[in-house]
Amino acid sequence: MKKPQVDHQPAPPFAPTAMTVLTKVANNLRQAGAMLPIKATTEAPTPESSHMRGLSLALLIVEGDLDALAAAAPRDNLAHRALFMLPPIQASTSNAVAAPDLPAQKIVTGDAEVDAVLWLREVISTGQADLIEKARLAAARIKTPLKEIEKRYAAHVRRAHPGNWAESMKTIGFADLDELADRAIKKAVRQHEARARFGDAIFEDTPAEQFCHKTLKGLKSGSRRWDLDKQLVDQRFDAAPDQRPGTLTDCVLELTYWDDLYWLRNAVSDWDHSAQTSARDDYVFRCLARIPPRDPQEATAVLRYLAGNDGMDRAQARSILLNLVGAPEPYRAQEAGGDDA
């Protein structure tokens, strides 16, 4: 079937902001001869001098409007950024290199090939690059297609756990050793980064977490652990201006902080955010609908964050998108909601 033709037209430009329009007007006035400050003169006005004085007065008004816009524009909150920042990576003081340990081979199913693949999966899950490479070479020597071995393993699980769909679901992807290796390597990299940043204090509350717990102390959750009243959450965090994001860029930086903290800790052990830090994450996400973008570049950065972090599927996406194009809706915390709105 013939593929439809795709019209590769350039994307339409962003609508100019008041700041860009006034800046262009100011530049045009200067090119026309307007000058500031306006010089006082005792000479009789001429048509030319009157014209230049009028241009200069217009420039004075435009510059005043530009100053007012600049004063009202959101500004990065440096105190906020300092709080929501991961500790720097520290160089390891140990010269010892841990020798990779091979997992012990076990008889699990009684099917030699299935048990061999189970063992290779254990080897790959160590995250050790040398062992992973050896496991890949060993897998290449298995003559039976891995998909066939996966079917035999799934049949074994169904016999061992009849009617247990959760156990059966775990067999999906059993034969995809490359995907398992990619996940194991990423996990090992995160584990290394977690220890380089936090040392042995990986699960101790960070200053940002301490701030969240202190600010929301006493708030009761609803029927679910994370169900804190959004209006009260907004009131508490809004009342702490030093820790409030000042710009959309600040918002994205903090949201990235919470994402990174989650993945680094989960690489070491199962972990989840507390109700208070989850409420803070939702609060900052709601701020994407409250703080106006300073320029098209900042709006684009937010769009990229939404697209890359499943943000388009969240309840606030519509309000955020309207804010990015300069048509914000009246903000109401409960209507903006969290993921469950």
C-alpha positions as CSV (number, residue, x, y, z in Angstrom):
1,M,0.0,0.0,0.0
2,K,1.3,3.4,-1.0
3,K,2.3,5.5,2.0
4,P,0.5,8.8,2.4
5,Q,2.6,11.9,1.5
6,V,3.6,13.9,4.6
7,D,3.6,17.6,4.2
8,H,6.8,18.7,6.0
9,Q,5.9,22.3,6.5
10,P,7.9,24.3,9.0
11,A,6.3,24.7,12.4
12,P,4.6,28.1,12.9
13,P,6.6,30.6,14.9
14,F,5.6,31.4,18.5
15,A,3.4,34.4,19.0
16,P,5.5,37.3,20.0
17,T,5.3,38.3,23.7
18,A,4.8,41.9,24.9
19,M,8.5,42.0,25.9
20,T,9.7,41.1,22.4
21,V,7.3,43.5,20.7
22,L,8.2,46.4,22.9
23,T,11.9,45.6,22.5
24,K,11.6,45.7,18.7
25,V,9.7,49.0,19.0
26,A,12.5,50.5,21.2
27,N,15.2,49.4,18.7
28,N,13.2,50.9,15.8
29,L,12.9,54.2,17.7
30,R,16.7,54.3,18.4
31,Q,17.4,53.6,14.7
32,A,15.1,56.5,13.9
33,G,17.2,58.8,16.1
34,A,15.5,58.7,19.5
35,M,17.9,59.2,22.4
36,L,17.7,59.0,26.2
37,P,18.0,60.9,28.3
38,I,16.1,63.7,26.6
39,K,18.3,66.8,26.6
40,A,16.8,70.1,27.7
41,T,17.4,73.0,25.3
42,T,16.6,76.7,25.3
43,E,16.8,76.9,21.5
44,A,13.6,77.5,19.5
45,P,12.1,74.2,18.3
46,T,12.3,73.3,14.7
47,P,10.2,70.7,12.9
48,E,13.2,68.3,12.9
49,S,14.0,68.8,16.6
50,S,10.3,68.5,17.6
51,H,10.1,65.2,15.6
52,M,13.2,63.9,17.4
53,R,11.9,65.0,20.7
54,G,8.6,63.1,20.0
55,L,10.5,60.0,19.1
56,S,12.6,60.3,22.3
57,L,9.4,60.7,24.4
58,A,8.0,57.6,22.8
59,L,11.2,55.7,23.6
60,L,11.0,56.9,27.2
61,I,7.5,55.5,27.5
62,V,8.4,52.2,25.8
63,E,11.5,51.8,28.1
64,G,9.3,52.4,31.1
65,D,6.9,49.7,30.0
66,L,9.9,47.3,29.4
67,D,11.2,48.0,32.9
68,A,7.7,47.3,34.4
69,L,7.5,44.0,32.5
70,A,11.0,43.0,33.6
71,A,10.1,43.8,37.2
72,A,6.9,41.7,37.0
73,A,8.5,38.8,35.2
74,P,9.2,35.6,37.1
75,R,12.7,35.2,38.4
76,D,14.7,32.2,39.3
77,N,14.7,31.4,43.0
78,L,18.3,30.6,43.8
79,A,17.5,29.5,47.4
80,H,15.0,27.1,46.0
81,R,17.5,25.7,43.6
82,A,20.1,25.2,46.4
83,L,17.5,23.1,48.4
84,F,16.3,20.9,45.6
85,M,19.7,19.7,44.4
86,L,21.3,16.3,44.7
87,P,24.6,16.1,46.6
88,P,27.6,16.3,44.3
89,I,29.3,13.1,43.2
90,Q,32.3,12.3,45.5
91,A,35.3,10.4,44.2
92,S,35.7,7.0,45.8
93,T,38.5,6.7,48.4
94,S,38.6,2.9,48.0
95,N,41.1,1.3,45.6
96,A,39.7,-2.2,45.9
97,V,37.9,-3.7,42.9
98,A,35.1,-6.0,43.8
99,A,35.5,-9.4,42.1
100,P,32.3,-10.4,40.3
101,D,30.7,-13.5,41.8
102,L,28.9,-16.0,39.7
103,P,25.5,-17.1,41.0
104,A,25.3,-20.7,41.9
105,Q,23.7,-23.0,39.3
106,K,20.5,-24.6,40.5
107,I,17.9,-27.2,39.3
108,V,14.6,-25.2,39.2
109,T,12.5,-26.8,36.6
110,G,14.3,-30.0,35.7
111,D,14.5,-28.8,32.0
112,A,18.2,-28.3,31.4
113,E,17.8,-25.5,28.8
114,V,15.2,-23.7,30.9
115,D,17.4,-23.9,34.0
116,A,20.3,-22.7,31.9
117,V,18.5,-19.6,30.8
118,L,17.3,-19.0,34.4
119,W,20.9,-19.1,35.5
120,L,22.0,-16.7,32.7
121,R,19.3,-14.3,33.8
122,E,20.7,-14.4,37.3
123,V,24.2,-13.7,35.9
124,I,23.0,-10.8,33.9
125,S,21.1,-9.3,36.8
126,T,24.3,-8.9,38.7
127,G,24.9,-5.8,36.5
128,Q,28.6,-6.8,36.2
129,A,29.7,-5.9,32.6
130,D,32.2,-8.8,32.4
131,L,29.6,-11.4,33.5
132,I,26.9,-10.0,31.3
133,E,29.2,-10.3,28.3
134,K,30.0,-13.9,29.2
135,A,26.3,-14.6,29.6
136,R,25.5,-13.2,26.2
137,L,28.2,-15.4,24.6
138,A,26.8,-18.5,26.4
139,A,23.2,-17.7,25.3
140,A,24.4,-17.5,21.7
141,R,25.6,-21.2,22.0
142,I,22.1,-22.4,22.9
143,K,20.8,-24.1,19.8
144,T,17.1,-24.1,20.7
145,P,15.4,-20.8,20.0
146,L,15.1,-18.8,23.2
147,K,11.4,-18.1,22.4
148,E,10.8,-21.8,22.5
149,I,12.5,-22.1,25.8
150,E,10.3,-19.2,27.1
151,K,7.2,-21.2,26.1
152,R,8.5,-24.2,28.0
153,Y,9.2,-22.1,31.1
154,A,5.7,-20.5,30.9
155,A,4.2,-24.0,30.8
156,H,6.2,-25.0,33.8
157,V,5.0,-21.9,35.8
158,R,1.4,-22.6,34.8
159,R,1.7,-26.2,36.1
160,A,3.4,-25.1,39.3
161,H,1.0,-22.2,40.0
162,P,-2.3,-23.1,38.4
163,G,-4.7,-20.2,38.1
164,N,-2.1,-17.7,39.3
165,W,-2.0,-15.1,36.5
166,A,0.5,-12.9,38.3
167,E,3.1,-15.6,38.2
168,S,2.3,-16.3,34.6
169,M,2.8,-12.6,33.7
170,K,6.3,-12.8,35.1
171,T,7.3,-15.2,32.3
172,I,6.7,-12.6,29.6
173,G,10.1,-11.4,28.2
174,F,11.9,-14.4,29.8
175,A,13.9,-14.9,26.6
176,D,14.8,-11.3,26.0
177,L,18.2,-11.4,27.6
178,D,19.4,-8.2,25.8
179,E,16.6,-6.1,27.3
180,L,17.4,-7.6,30.7
181,A,21.0,-6.8,30.3
182,D,20.2,-3.1,29.4
183,R,18.1,-2.8,32.5
184,A,20.7,-4.4,34.7
185,I,23.5,-2.1,33.4
186,K,21.3,1.0,33.9
187,K,20.5,-0.2,37.5
188,A,24.2,-0.8,38.2
189,V,25.1,2.7,36.9
190,R,22.4,4.2,39.2
191,Q,23.6,2.2,42.2
192,H,27.1,3.5,41.6
193,E,25.9,7.1,41.3
194,A,23.7,6.7,44.4
195,R,26.7,5.6,46.5
196,A,28.9,8.3,45.0
197,R,26.4,11.0,45.9
198,F,25.0,9.7,49.3
199,G,27.5,7.2,50.6
200,D,25.8,5.2,53.4
201,A,23.2,7.9,53.9
202,I,21.2,7.0,50.7
203,F,17.9,6.5,52.6
204,E,18.3,9.4,55.2
205,D,16.0,12.3,54.6
206,T,17.6,15.0,52.4
207,P,17.2,18.7,53.4
208,A,14.4,18.9,50.8
209,E,12.5,16.0,52.4
210,Q,13.0,17.5,55.8
211,F,11.4,20.7,54.6
212,C,8.4,18.9,53.1
213,H,7.8,16.9,56.3
214,K,8.1,20.0,58.5
215,T,5.9,22.2,56.3
216,L,3.1,19.6,56.0
217,K,3.3,18.4,59.6
218,G,-0.2,17.7,61.0
219,L,-2.0,17.3,57.6
220,K,-4.1,14.2,57.6
221,S,-4.4,12.0,54.6
222,G,-7.7,10.7,53.3
223,S,-8.7,7.2,52.4
224,R,-5.4,6.7,50.6
225,R,-1.8,7.3,51.9
226,W,-1.0,10.1,49.5
227,D,-4.4,11.8,49.6
228,L,-3.5,15.1,51.3
229,D,-5.9,18.0,50.9
230,K,-4.5,19.9,47.9
231,Q,-5.8,23.3,49.0
232,L,-4.1,23.0,52.3
233,V,-0.9,21.7,50.7
234,D,-0.9,24.7,48.4
235,Q,-1.4,27.1,51.3
236,R,1.4,25.6,53.3
237,F,3.9,25.6,50.5
238,D,2.9,29.0,49.2
239,A,3.6,30.4,52.6
240,A,7.3,29.4,52.3
241,P,8.5,31.8,49.5
242,D,12.2,31.0,49.9
243,Q,11.5,27.4,48.9
244,R,8.9,28.1,46.2
245,P,9.8,27.8,42.5
246,G,10.0,31.3,41.0
247,T,10.0,30.2,37.3
248,L,8.9,27.3,35.2
249,T,12.6,26.4,34.9
250,D,12.7,26.1,38.7
251,C,9.7,23.8,38.5
252,V,11.3,21.5,36.0
253,L,14.5,21.4,38.0
254,E,12.7,20.4,41.2
255,L,10.5,17.8,39.4
256,T,13.7,16.3,38.0
257,Y,15.2,16.2,41.5
258,W,12.3,14.1,42.8
259,D,12.5,11.8,39.8
260,D,16.3,11.3,40.1
261,L,16.0,10.7,43.9
262,Y,13.4,8.0,43.3
263,W,15.4,6.1,40.7
264,L,18.7,6.4,42.5
265,R,17.2,5.0,45.7
266,N,15.2,2.3,43.9
267,A,18.4,1.0,42.3
268,V,19.7,0.2,45.8
269,S,16.5,-1.1,47.3
270,D,12.7,-0.8,47.1
271,W,11.7,2.7,48.1
272,D,8.9,5.2,47.6
273,H,8.3,8.8,48.4
274,S,6.5,9.8,51.6
275,A,3.0,11.3,51.5
276,Q,4.6,14.7,52.1
277,T,7.1,14.6,49.4
278,S,4.6,13.1,46.9
279,A,2.3,16.1,47.8
280,R,5.2,18.5,47.1
281,D,5.9,16.8,43.7
282,D,2.2,17.3,42.8
283,Y,2.3,20.9,44.1
284,V,5.3,21.8,41.9
285,F,3.6,20.1,38.9
286,R,0.5,22.2,39.5
287,C,2.8,25.3,39.5
288,L,3.5,24.6,35.8
289,A,-0.1,26.0,35.3
290,R,0.4,28.9,37.6
291,I,3.7,30.5,36.6
292,P,3.8,32.3,33.2
293,P,6.6,31.3,30.8
294,R,9.3,34.0,30.4
295,D,9.9,33.2,26.8
296,P,9.2,30.6,24.1
297,Q,12.4,28.7,25.0
298,E,11.2,28.2,28.6
299,A,7.7,27.1,27.3
300,T,9.4,24.6,25.0
301,A,11.5,23.2,27.8
302,V,8.3,22.5,29.8
303,L,6.7,20.8,26.8
304,R,9.7,18.6,26.4
305,Y,9.6,17.7,30.1
306,L,5.8,16.8,29.8
307,A,6.4,14.7,26.7
308,G,9.3,12.8,28.2
309,N,7.8,12.2,31.6
310,D,4.2,11.1,30.9
311,G,3.1,14.6,31.9
312,M,0.6,14.8,29.0
313,D,-1.5,12.0,30.7
314,R,-1.9,13.9,34.0
315,A,-5.0,15.8,35.0
316,Q,-3.3,19.2,34.9
317,A,-1.9,18.9,31.4
318,R,-4.7,21.0,29.8
319,S,-4.2,23.8,32.3
320,I,-0.4,23.7,31.8
321,L,-0.7,23.8,28.0
322,L,-3.1,26.8,28.2
323,N,-0.6,28.6,30.5
324,L,2.3,27.9,28.1
325,V,0.4,29.6,25.2
326,G,-0.6,32.6,27.3
327,A,-4.2,31.7,28.0
328,P,-4.0,30.6,31.7
329,E,-7.2,29.4,33.4
330,P,-8.2,30.6,36.9
331,Y,-6.2,28.4,39.3
332,R,-8.1,26.2,41.8
333,A,-6.0,23.6,43.6
334,Q,-8.7,21.0,44.0
335,E,-9.8,21.2,40.3
336,A,-6.1,21.1,39.2
337,G,-5.8,17.9,41.3
338,G,-3.1,15.3,41.4
339,D,-2.7,12.2,39.3
340,D,-6.0,11.0,40.7
341,A,-8.1,14.0,39.7
